[in-house]
Amino acid sequence: MDKTMAFTSVHRERETEMKDILTTVYESLQEKGYNPINQIVGYILSEDPTYITTYNNARSLIRHVDRDELLQILVKKYLES
């Protein structure tokens, strides 16, 4: 049971980290006048970093997010709501 709890804790921390990164990237894109949703979706679909601005180190940050893991979380959260 302790091992499951530890895994759950690590998983939640990873989700929180990805949310923080996406929030920073979203805000950076918005500040630069881009449509953040379109830009992030473009990046997720293509993995082309040019969809993400370098402003506020957003392009570097988004590379710390595993796209497959992010998509799994997004689908899970969407179906839970």
Secondary structure as the mmCIF struct_conf table of DSSP 4:
data_model
#
loop_
_struct_conf.conf_type_id
_struct_conf.id
_struct_conf.beg_label_comp_id
_struct_conf.beg_label_asym_id
_struct_conf.beg_label_seq_id
_struct_conf.end_label_comp_id
_struct_conf.end_label_asym_id
_struct_conf.end_label_seq_id
HELX_RH_AL_P HELX_RH_AL_P1 ASP A 2 GLU A 31
TURN_TY1_P TURN_TY1_P1 LYS A 32 GLY A 33
HELX_RH_AL_P HELX_RH_AL_P2 PRO A 36 SER A 46
HELX_RH_3T_P HELX_RH_3T_P1 PRO A 49 TYR A 51
BEND BEND1 ILE A 52 ILE A 52
HELX_RH_3T_P HELX_RH_3T_P2 TYR A 55 ASN A 57
HELX_RH_AL_P HELX_RH_AL_P3 ALA A 58 ILE A 62
TURN_TY1_P TURN_TY1_P2 ARG A 63 HIS A 64
BEND BEND2 VAL A 65 VAL A 65
HELX_RH_AL_P HELX_RH_AL_P4 ARG A 67 GLU A 80
#
